[in-house]
Amino acid sequence: MPKMKTNSGAKKRFTLTGTGKIKRKHAYKSHILTKKTKKQKRRLTHFAILDKSNETNVKELLAMK
């Protein structure tokens, strides 16, 4: 059976932590920033940990079975 290919879109969007969790960036931080408050933009800057319900799908895209 051939090797699974990594999804190149997922490769750019997700990174692994040392403990094996998946880090992701917040949405809504790319454009139309004038109407968003400073507090909102500041909170969107930080990384978040991917939810358990999406973890299996993303691991499949990253070919980590």
C-alpha positions in Angstrom: 0.0 0.0 0.0 1.4 3.5 -0.9 2.3 6.1 1.7 -0.4 8.6 2.7 0.1 12.1 1.4 0.0 15.0 3.9 -2.7 17.6 3.0 -0.7 20.7 2.2 -3.4 23.1 3.4 -3.5 21.4 6.8 0.3 21.3 6.9 0.4 25.2 6.8 -2.4 25.6 9.4 -1.7 23.2 12.2 1.4 22.4 14.3 2.1 19.8 16.9 2.9 20.6 20.5 5.5 18.6 22.5 2.7 16.6 24.3 1.1 15.6 21.0 -1.8 18.1 21.0 -2.5 20.2 17.8 -2.2 24.0 17.8 -4.3 26.2 15.6 -4.7 29.9 14.9 -7.9 31.8 15.6 -10.1 32.9 12.7 -11.2 36.5 11.9 -7.7 38.1 12.2 -6.9 38.5 8.5 -8.9 41.5 7.2 -11.6 44.1 8.1 -9.7 44.9 11.3 -11.0 48.4 11.6 -14.3 47.5 13.1 -12.8 45.0 15.6 -11.8 46.3 19.1 -8.2 46.2 20.3 -9.1 43.6 22.9 -10.7 41.3 20.3 -7.7 41.6 17.9 -5.3 40.9 20.8 -7.1 37.8 21.9 -7.2 36.5 18.3 -3.4 36.7 18.1 -2.8 33.8 20.5 -2.8 30.1 19.5 -5.5 27.7 20.6 -5.5 24.0 21.1 -7.7 22.0 18.7 -10.8 20.5 20.1 -11.0 16.7 20.7 -13.9 16.3 18.2 -11.8 17.7 15.3 -8.5 16.0 16.3 -9.0 12.7 14.4 -9.9 14.6 11.2 -6.9 16.8 11.3 -4.6 13.9 12.2 -5.9 12.1 9.1 -5.1 15.2 7.0 -1.6 15.3 8.5 -1.1 11.6 7.8 -0.5 10.8 11.5 -2.2 7.5 12.0 
